[in-house]
Amino acid sequence: MKSTTRMILILFIFLATLSIFLVSANLEYQREVTAQKENLRNELQILSTYVNQYVTQSIENGVGLISYIRTFPNLSREEFESYAMRLYNPEDSVIRHYTVLKDTTITYVYPYEDNKGAIGIDLAEVEAQREDTLRIKDENISMFVGPVDLVQGGRALINRMPIVIDDDYWGQLSLVIRYDKLLELSGIASFSEKNKIRIEQVQGEYIPDKTFYENAEIFSSDSIVVSFDVPNGQWELTVEPKEGFNGLTTIFTILVVLGILFSLIISYFSNLLLINNKKLNDTVQLRTNEISQANKELKVSLHQLETTQEQLVMREKHAALGELVAGVAHEINTPLGICVTVNSYVQDNNRKLKNHFESNTLKKSELVDNFNSVEESTEILASNLERVSQLVYSFKKLATDQFLDEYTSINFKTYLDYILKTISPTFKTSKHKIILDVPDIEFMTFPSAIFQVMTNLIMNSYIHGFEQIENGEIKIHASVYNNMLMIDYYDNGQGIKEDLIDKIYNPFFTTKRNEGSTGLGMHIVYNIVFQKLQGSIELIDSNQGVHFVVQLPLSLE
C-alpha cells in the first residue's frame, strides 16, 4: 500500500471514530439547551400567573367602581373620590390612577391633584386615544391596551371598561396601570436582570404589535417566544439568557476529549497494523519461491496479527457492553454469584458420582442424596435467576416509560415495586426501610409522572427527613375511594418546621442550597399532581415525620 493511500485511510479512520463521539457530544449539547429552554418556559409560566393576578385584581376594583357609578350616575367629584380612595393602594397595587369618561370626555379622576389637568378633555379628539375610545363606545367591549401616551403626560397601560346603564352606553372607566410597577410585583423586573426580554401587546392580525418593555434590541434565533392571555388582552414575550443558551456540560467535554483520545489511539494502532501488513506482504513476495519454512512462519505471523486485530475489536465491544450494563451490574452480582456457586457445587457432586459409578462403588443412598441435592440446587438456581430477570425487567420497564411518556394502564402495586428496585442502591448502605400496604389497583395514567412523584417523595425523606436518623421508616398505603386512587405517604423523620410548611411547594425553595439542592423537587411534584395527573396533594399534620395525601383519578378525562 502506498504511503499516500495509507495516510488517507488512517485519516478516514480518525475522522470516522471522532465523528461518532462528536455526534454524541452534539446530542448532549442539544439536550442541555433544550432543558434550559424548558426551565425558562416554566419560569415564564409562573411569571404570567403573577401578571394575571395583579391585572385581575385591578379589574375587580374597576368592576366595583363601575357598579357604584351605575347606582349613582350623577355623583359629585367628592363622592367619586371618597369611594375610589377606598380602592386605591399605591404600595401593593399596579393602578396609577382611575379615570372616568362620561361619553368620551374625562369627568372624574383619582388621585385628583396629580391628574386634574385631564378633566374636561374629550379623548375622541386626542389622536393617540381616539380609536380605542370610540371602539369601546360603539362595541361596548373591554380592552387592555398600551402603552398609551397619557394626556397628562407619561405612558402607561390602560384597561378600558364600558359603563352601561339600562342597556345604554353612559361612558367608560380607564384603569391606568403603571407597567413598571406591574413588572416589579410580578417578578419580571428581577427576571430581566439575567435574561433579555421583550414584552409586546398583541394588537390583532393586521395591526402591528406594540412593544412596551424591552432590555435588549437584538435577539437570537434561539430565543423563546411565549404568548399568554391577560384579562381583556394578550401579551407576547420574547426571552433568552443574556449570556445565551450554553450546552457545554461536563459530559459534553468528556465526550469530546474521549473522542479525540480514542481516535488518536485507534488511528495509531491502525497505522501500525497497516505498516506491519505491508512489510509482511513484501516479505512474502520476496521469499515465496525461496524457503517454504519461511513462508509458513510468515503465514503464522499473519494469523497472529489477524488474531490480535480481532481481540482489539472484541475488547472495544466488551468495553461498550460494560458501560451499558454498569448501572445494573451491582444489583445482579449477588444472585448470579449464588448461581455460579450452586453450579460449581453441582459439578463437583456429579464428578464424585461419576467416579463412584466408574469404580463400581456407587451406593443407592449416594445416588438419592445426589438427586435431592440437584433438586435443591435447581430450586436455588431458579429462584436467583428469577430475581435477576425481575431486576432487568424493572430497569427496562422504567427506562422505557421515562422515554415514551405514554398514557397507559398500570398496576400501582407492581409499578411501585419497579420504582423501589430501581432506587434500592440508595438505601443499601443505610438501615432505612420502606413498608408497602398497597393492593392490586389498575388505573390509567402517565407512568413517568408517577415515577417522578413517588421518587421525589422517597428521596426527600432520605435526604431531608432522615438526615440525623439511623433507622428511618417510610410507609406507603393505597386504596380506592369515589373513583380516586388515595395514596397515604408517611415517614418517621424529623418533619417540616411549622414556619416552612407554606413554602414547600414554592419554586427554588430549599434548606440545602449550599449542598447542591435546587429547591424544585416538591414544586415539580405539586405541578405534576395538579396539572398532568389532574389530582391533588396535601400535607397533613403529623406528630412525627410527614404525612402526605395524594389523590389521583383512576382515569384522566
C-alpha positions in Angstrom: 0.0 0.0 0.0 1.4 3.4 -1.0 2.2 5.9 1.7 -0.4 8.4 0.4 -3.2 5.8 0.3 -2.3 4.6 3.8 -2.4 8.1 5.2 -5.8 8.7 3.6 -7.1 5.5 5.2 -5.7 6.5 8.6 -7.3 9.9 8.3 -10.6 8.3 7.4 -10.5 6.0 10.4 -9.6 9.0 12.7 -12.5 11.1 11.3 -15.0 8.3 11.4 -14.1 7.5 15.1 -14.1 11.1 16.1 -17.4 11.8 14.3 -19.2 9.2 16.5 -18.1 11.0 19.7 -18.9 14.4 18.2 -22.4 13.3 17.3 -22.9 12.1 20.8 -21.5 15.4 22.2 -23.8 17.4 20.0 -26.8 15.4 21.2 -25.7 16.1 24.8 -25.3 19.8 23.9 -28.8 20.0 22.4 -30.3 18.1 25.3 -28.8 20.6 27.8 -30.0 23.6 25.7 -33.5 22.0 25.5 -33.5 21.6 29.2 -32.5 25.2 29.8 -35.3 26.3 27.4 -37.8 24.2 29.2 -36.8 25.6 32.6 -37.1 29.1 31.1 -40.6 28.3 29.8 -41.6 27.1 33.3 -40.3 30.3 34.9 -42.3 32.3 32.3 -45.4 30.3 33.1 -45.0 31.3 36.8 -44.5 35.0 35.9 -47.6 35.0 33.7 -49.6 33.7 36.6 -48.5 36.7 38.7 -49.2 39.2 35.9 -52.7 37.8 35.6 -53.1 38.0 39.3 -52.3 41.7 39.6 -54.2 42.7 36.4 -57.3 40.7 37.6 -57.1 42.4 40.9 -57.2 45.8 39.2 -60.2 44.8 37.1 -62.0 43.6 40.3 -61.5 47.1 41.7 -62.8 48.6 38.5 -65.9 46.4 38.5 -66.7 47.7 41.9 -66.2 51.3 40.8 -68.5 50.8 37.8 -71.2 49.3 40.0 -71.0 52.3 42.2 -71.4 54.7 39.2 -74.3 52.7 37.8 -76.0 53.2 41.2 -75.2 56.9 41.4 -74.7 58.1 37.9 -74.9 61.8 39.0 -72.4 61.5 41.8 -70.2 64.5 42.7 -66.4 64.6 42.4 -66.2 64.4 46.2 -68.4 61.2 46.3 -66.3 59.7 43.5 -63.0 60.4 45.2 -64.4 59.1 48.5 -65.3 55.7 47.0 -62.2 55.5 44.8 -59.9 56.3 47.7 -61.0 53.0 49.4 -59.9 51.0 46.4 -56.6 52.8 45.7 -53.5 51.3 47.3 -50.3 52.7 45.6 -48.0 50.3 47.5 -49.4 46.9 46.6 -51.4 47.8 43.5 -50.4 48.4 39.9 -53.0 51.1 39.4 -51.6 54.5 38.8 -55.0 56.3 38.7 -58.7 55.9 37.9 -60.2 57.9 35.0 -64.0 58.0 34.3 -65.2 59.3 31.0 -68.8 60.5 30.6 -69.4 59.6 27.0 -65.9 60.3 25.8 -64.9 63.2 28.0 -62.8 62.9 31.2 -65.1 63.7 34.1 -63.6 62.1 37.2 -60.0 61.2 38.1 -58.4 59.8 41.2 -55.9 60.8 42.6 -57.2 64.2 41.7 -54.3 66.6 42.4 -51.8 64.9 40.0 -54.4 64.4 37.3 -56.8 67.3 37.5 -55.4 68.8 34.3 -57.0 66.0 32.3 -60.6 66.8 33.4 -62.7 68.1 30.6 -60.5 66.6 27.8 -62.5 64.7 25.1 -60.4 61.6 24.3 -62.3 61.3 21.0 -60.3 64.4 20.0 -56.9 63.0 21.1 -55.3 61.2 18.2 -53.4 58.7 20.3 -56.5 57.5 22.1 -59.4 58.3 19.7 -59.6 54.8 18.0 -59.7 52.8 21.3 -62.1 55.2 22.9 -64.6 55.2 20.1 -64.4 51.4 19.7 -65.4 50.9 23.3 -68.2 53.3 22.9 -69.5 51.6 19.7 -69.0 48.0 20.7 -69.4 48.0 24.5 -66.3 45.8 24.9 -63.4 45.9 27.4 -59.9 46.3 26.1 -56.4 46.1 27.6 -54.2 48.4 25.5 -50.9 50.1 25.7 -48.5 51.6 26.1 -50.6 54.8 25.6 -49.4 58.4 25.8 -51.4 60.0 28.6 -52.9 63.4 28.1 -51.5 64.5 31.5 -48.0 63.2 30.5 -46.2 59.9 30.7 -47.0 56.5 29.2 -48.9 53.6 30.8 -51.1 50.5 30.1 -54.8 51.1 30.2 -57.6 48.7 30.9 -60.7 50.3 29.4 -64.1 49.1 30.5 -67.5 50.4 29.3 -70.1 51.7 31.7 -73.6 50.7 30.6 -76.7 51.9 32.4 -80.1 50.4 31.4 -78.6 48.9 28.2 -77.4 52.4 27.2 -73.8 53.5 26.9 -73.1 56.0 29.7 -69.3 56.3 29.5 -66.2 54.3 30.3 -63.7 53.6 33.1 -60.0 53.6 32.4 -57.7 51.8 34.8 -54.3 53.4 34.2 -51.7 50.8 35.1 -48.1 51.5 36.0 -46.4 48.9 33.9 -43.1 49.4 35.7 -44.9 48.5 39.0 -46.6 45.6 37.3 -43.2 44.3 36.1 -41.8 44.7 39.6 -44.6 43.0 41.5 -44.9 40.1 39.1 -41.2 39.4 39.2 -40.5 40.2 35.5 -38.2 43.1 36.5 -35.9 40.8 38.6 -36.2 38.1 35.9 -34.9 40.6 33.3 -31.6 41.1 35.3 -30.4 37.7 34.0 -32.3 37.5 30.7 -33.0 39.5 27.6 -36.8 40.2 27.4 -39.2 42.0 25.2 -42.9 42.3 26.0 -45.4 43.2 23.3 -49.1 43.9 23.4 -50.7 41.8 20.7 -53.0 44.1 18.7 -54.6 41.9 16.1 -53.9 40.0 12.9 -53.4 43.1 10.7 -52.2 45.6 13.4 -48.5 45.7 14.4 -47.8 44.7 18.0 -46.8 47.4 20.5 -43.6 46.9 22.5 -43.9 48.4 25.9 -40.9 46.8 27.6 -37.5 45.5 26.4 -34.0 45.4 27.8 -32.2 44.5 24.6 -32.5 45.3 20.9 -31.1 42.1 19.3 -32.5 38.6 20.0 -31.0 35.4 18.5 -32.9 32.8 16.6 -32.8 30.6 19.7 -34.9 33.0 21.7 -38.1 31.7 23.3 -41.4 33.3 22.2 -44.3 32.7 24.6 -47.8 34.2 24.3 -50.3 34.3 27.1 -53.7 35.8 27.8 -54.2 38.7 30.2 -57.6 39.9 31.1 -59.0 41.8 28.0 -55.8 41.3 26.0 -52.8 39.2 25.1 -49.1 39.6 25.6 -46.2 38.1 23.7 -42.8 37.6 25.5 -39.5 37.1 23.7 -36.8 35.8 26.1 -33.3 34.4 26.1 -30.5 34.4 28.7 -28.2 37.4 28.4 -25.2 35.1 28.1 -27.1 32.9 25.6 -28.0 29.2 26.0 -25.0 27.2 26.9 -24.9 23.4 26.4 -21.3 22.9 27.4 -21.8 20.4 30.2 -19.2 18.2 31.8 -20.5 15.2 29.8 -20.1 17.2 26.6 -16.4 18.0 27.4 -15.7 14.4 28.4 -17.2 13.1 25.1 -15.1 15.5 23.1 -11.9 14.6 25.0 -12.5 10.9 24.8 -13.4 11.2 21.1 -10.0 12.8 20.3 -8.1 10.4 22.6 -9.8 7.2 21.2 -9.5 8.5 17.6 -5.7 9.0 18.1 -5.2 5.6 19.7 -7.3 3.7 17.1 -5.5 5.6 14.3 -2.1 4.9 15.8 -2.8 1.1 16.0 -4.4 1.0 12.6 -1.3 2.7 11.2 0.9 0.1 12.9 -1.2 -2.7 11.5 -1.1 -1.3 8.0 2.7 -0.8 8.2 3.2 -4.4 9.5 0.8 -5.8 6.9 2.8 -4.0 4.2 6.1 -5.4 5.5 4.6 -8.9 5.6 3.3 -8.7 2.1 6.7 -7.5 0.8 8.5 -10.3 2.6 6.0 -12.9 1.3 6.6 -11.6 -2.3 10.4 -11.9 -1.9 10.6 -15.3 -0.2 7.6 -17.2 -1.5 9.7 -19.2 -4.0 12.8 -19.4 -1.8 12.1 -21.1 1.6 8.9 -22.9 2.3 9.6 -22.8 6.0 9.9 -19.0 5.9 6.6 -19.0 4.0 5.0 -20.9 6.9 6.4 -18.6 9.5 5.0 -15.6 7.6 1.6 -17.2 7.5 1.8 -17.9 11.2 2.8 -14.2 11.9 -0.1 -13.0 9.7 -2.5 -15.2 11.6 -1.2 -13.8 14.9 -1.7 -10.3 13.6 -5.3 -11.1 12.5 -6.0 -12.7 15.9 -4.6 -9.5 17.6 -6.8 -7.4 15.4 -9.9 -9.5 16.3 -9.0 -9.3 20.0 -8.8 -5.5 19.8 -12.2 -5.3 18.1 -13.7 -7.7 20.8 -12.1 -5.6 23.5 -13.8 -2.5 22.3 -17.1 -4.3 22.0 -16.7 -5.6 25.6 -15.9 -2.1 26.8 -19.0 -0.7 25.2 -21.1 -3.5 26.7 -19.5 -2.9 30.1 -20.6 0.7 30.1 -24.2 -0.4 29.1 -24.7 -2.8 32.0 -22.7 -0.9 34.6 -25.9 0.6 36.0 -27.4 -2.8 36.9 -24.3 -4.9 37.4 -24.1 -4.4 41.2 -27.8 -5.3 41.6 -27.5 -8.7 39.9 -24.0 -9.7 41.1 -25.3 -11.4 44.3 -27.9 -13.7 42.7 -25.6 -14.5 39.8 -22.8 -15.3 42.3 -25.1 -17.7 44.1 -25.9 -19.3 40.8 -22.2 -19.8 40.0 -21.6 -21.3 43.5 -24.5 -23.7 43.1 -23.4 -24.7 39.6 -19.9 -25.4 40.9 -21.4 -27.4 43.7 -23.5 -29.5 41.3 -20.5 -30.1 39.0 -18.4 -31.3 42.0 -21.2 -33.7 43.1 -21.6 -35.1 39.6 -17.8 -35.6 39.3 -17.8 -37.5 42.5 -20.9 -39.5 41.5 -19.2 -40.3 38.1 -16.0 -41.5 39.9 -18.1 -43.8 42.2 -20.0 -45.1 39.2 -16.9 -45.9 37.1 -15.2 -47.6 40.1 -18.4 -49.6 40.8 -18.6 -48.2 44.4 -21.8 -46.1 43.8 -24.4 -46.6 46.6 -28.1 -46.1 46.3 -28.0 -43.7 49.2 -25.4 -41.6 47.5 -27.4 -41.5 44.3 -30.6 -40.5 46.2 -28.6 -37.8 48.1 -27.3 -36.5 44.8 -30.8 -36.4 43.3 -32.0 -34.4 46.3 -29.0 -32.1 46.1 -29.6 -31.5 42.4 -33.3 -30.7 43.1 -32.4 -28.2 45.9 -29.7 -26.7 43.7 -32.1 -26.2 40.7 -34.6 -24.5 43.0 -31.9 -22.1 44.2 -30.8 -21.5 40.6 -34.4 -20.9 39.5 -35.1 -18.5 42.4 -32.0 -16.4 41.9 -32.3 -16.4 38.1 -35.9 -15.2 38.5 -34.6 -12.4 40.8 -32.1 -11.4 38.1 -34.9 -11.5 35.5 -37.1 -9.2 37.6 -34.3 -6.8 38.2 -33.5 -6.5 34.5 -37.2 -6.2 33.6 -37.7 -3.5 36.2 -34.9 -1.4 34.8 -36.1 -1.9 31.3 -39.7 -1.1 32.2 -38.9 2.2 33.9 -36.4 3.3 31.3 -39.0 2.7 28.5 -41.7 4.6 30.4 -39.4 7.5 31.0 -38.6 7.7 27.3 -42.1 7.2 25.8 -44.2 9.1 28.5 -47.4 7.3 27.2 -50.8 7.5 28.8 -51.5 3.8 29.6 -52.8 1.4 32.2 -50.6 0.3 35.1 -50.9 -1.8 38.3 -49.9 0.7 41.0 -48.5 -2.1 43.3 -46.4 -3.6 40.6 -45.2 -0.3 39.4 -44.2 0.8 42.9 -42.2 -2.4 43.2 -40.3 -1.4 40.0 -39.6 2.0 41.4 -38.3 0.6 44.7 -36.0 -1.9 42.9 -34.6 1.0 40.8 -33.7 3.2 43.8 -32.7 0.4 46.2 -29.0 1.1 45.8 -29.6 4.4 47.6 -30.8 2.6 50.7 -28.5 -0.3 50.7 -25.8 1.4 52.9 -28.4 2.6 55.4 -30.8 0.9 57.9 -33.8 2.8 56.5 -36.7 0.7 55.2 -39.9 1.1 53.2 -43.1 -0.7 54.1 -45.9 -1.1 51.5 -49.6 -1.5 52.2 -50.7 -1.4 48.6 -53.3 -3.8 47.0 -53.5 -4.5 43.2 -55.0 -1.3 41.7 -55.3 -0.9 38.0 -55.7 2.7 36.6 -55.0 4.8 33.6 -52.2 7.4 34.0 -48.8 8.6 32.8 -46.2 6.1 34.3 -43.3 8.6 34.0 -45.3 11.1 36.1 -46.0 8.5 38.8 -42.3 7.7 38.8 -41.3 11.3 39.4 -43.8 11.9 42.1 -43.0 8.8 44.2 -39.2 9.1 43.6 -39.2 12.7 44.8 -41.2 11.9 47.9 -38.9 9.0 48.8 -35.7 10.9 48.1 -36.9 13.9 50.1 -37.4 11.6 53.1 -33.9 10.1 52.6 -32.1 13.4 52.1 -34.1 15.7 54.4 -36.2 13.6 56.8 -33.6 11.0 57.7 -30.6 13.4 57.9 -29.9 12.6 61.5 -31.9 9.4 61.9 -30.3 6.0 61.7 -33.5 3.8 61.4 -35.8 5.7 59.1 -39.1 4.2 58.1 -41.3 5.0 55.1 -44.9 3.7 54.9 -47.0 3.8 51.7 -50.7 3.0 51.9 -53.0 3.0 48.9 -56.8 2.5 48.4 -59.6 3.4 46.1 -62.4 5.8 47.2 -65.0 7.5 45.0 -63.2 6.5 41.8 -60.0 8.1 43.1 -56.6 6.4 44.0 -55.8 7.5 47.6 -52.1 7.4 48.5 -51.0 8.0 52.1 -47.3 8.6 52.3 -45.7 8.6 55.8 -42.2 8.8 57.2 -40.8 8.9 60.8 -38.2 11.6 60.0 -37.7 15.0 61.6 -40.6 16.5 59.8 -41.0 20.0 58.4 -40.8 23.1 60.6 -44.1 25.0 61.0 -42.8 28.2 59.5 -41.6 26.3 56.4 -44.9 24.4 55.6 -46.4 27.2 53.5 -43.2 27.3 51.4 -42.5 23.7 50.5 -44.3 23.9 47.1 -42.6 27.2 46.1 -40.1 27.0 43.3 -36.4 27.2 44.2 -37.2 26.9 48.0 -34.7 24.6 49.7 -32.9 24.4 53.1 -29.9 22.7 51.4 -29.0 25.1 48.6 -25.3 25.1 49.7 -25.3 21.3 49.4 -26.5 21.2 45.7 -30.3 21.2 46.1 -32.2 23.2 43.5 -35.5 23.6 45.5 -37.6 22.3 42.6 -38.4 18.8 43.8 -41.7 19.4 45.7 -42.6 22.2 43.2 -42.4 19.7 40.4 -44.4 17.1 42.4 -47.1 19.7 43.0 -47.3 20.7 39.3 -47.3 17.1 38.1 -50.1 16.0 40.5 -52.3 19.0 39.9 -51.7 19.6 36.2 -50.6 16.5 34.4 -52.3 13.9 36.7 -55.3 16.2 37.5 -55.2 15.2 41.2 -54.2 16.8 44.5 -51.6 16.6 47.2 -51.9 17.8 50.8 -49.5 17.8 53.8 -51.4 16.5 56.9 -50.5 17.5 60.4 -48.4 14.7 62.0 -46.9 14.1 65.4 -43.7 12.7 63.8 -42.3 13.0 60.4 -44.5 13.9 57.4 -47.8 12.6 56.1 -48.8 13.4 52.5 -52.1 12.5 51.0 -52.1 12.2 47.2 -55.4 11.8 45.3 -55.4 10.7 41.7 -58.3 9.9 39.3 -58.4 6.3 38.1 -58.6 7.7 34.6 -57.9 11.2 33.1 -60.5 13.0 31.0 
